[in-house]
Amino acid sequence: MDRDKFIERFVEHDLKILPEYFDDVISGRKKFELRKNDRDYKVHDFFVLREWEPDKGYTGRDYINIIGYILKDCPEYGLMDGYIIFGW
């Protein structure tokens, strides 16, 4: 199955990411995302992070993985209501 067909069939969350954060994901330094919880994120969902430059649009680079952990509902630790951190 080619990459585009895989994305169409299995990816639950298609997300924009700025180049400076994308580079950290690709290098392995960053293995989490802080996001508004407006997409019903679940452990085991596939996601794609697509590098996006505000003045140019999508760059063509992307990263696909599976959500392995979700942190939510803990404002006592500084995570605002309605937001999550997911990791892979």
N, C-alpha and C positions, 0 to 999 in steps of 0.2 A: 504494500500500500504506500503510495507516495505521500509526502509530507502534507500537502494541501488537503488531500482526502482524509488523512488521519485527523487533522485539525477540525475539519467539517464534521466528522463523525463522533469524535471523542472529547474534544475540548469543551469544557463547561464555561470557562471564564477567559475571555479575550481582553487583555489589559494593556494599556499604554504604560510605558516607563521611560523616564528621561535618560539620556545617554550616560550621565555620570553615575546613576544608580545601576543601569544596565551593565556597564563595565564591571562594577563590583559583583553583580550576579554571575557574569561569565567567568570571572576570575575565581569564584568560589568564596570570596570574602563575605558576601551577603547571601543569606539563605532564608530570608523572611520577607514578608510584605506587610505593611500597615495600610489597611484599606477601610473605607466606609463599608459597613456590612449591608449593602443594598442588593446583593446578588445571591443570597442564600448559600454562601460558601459552606462546603462540607469536606471532612477528611475523605480522602480518596478521589476527589474531583481532580480532573486534569485542568491545567491552566496554561496559557501562553502569555508571556510578557513580550510585547512588541516595542522595540526601541522607537521612540517618537521625539522629533525635534519640533518645538512649537512653531518655528518660522518656516520649516520645510516639510513637516509631516513625517510619515513612517520612513525609516531608513532601509528597511528590508531585513534587518537582523531581528531574530526572535529567539526565545528560550522556552522550552516546553518541559513541564514536570508535573508531579502529583502532589497535592496538599497532604502533608503528613501530620500536621498539628495545627490546632486553632486555639488561640487565646481570646476570650471575649468576656464581657460582663464582669469587669474588675476595675471600676473607676477608683477604688481605693489604692490602686497601683499606678494611677495616672492615665489609664486607657479610657478615653471618653466614651460615654454611652453611644451606641450605634456604630462603633468601630471595632475591628478585629486585627489581630496579627496572625498571619498564617505562615507556617514554615514548611520546608521540604527537606 
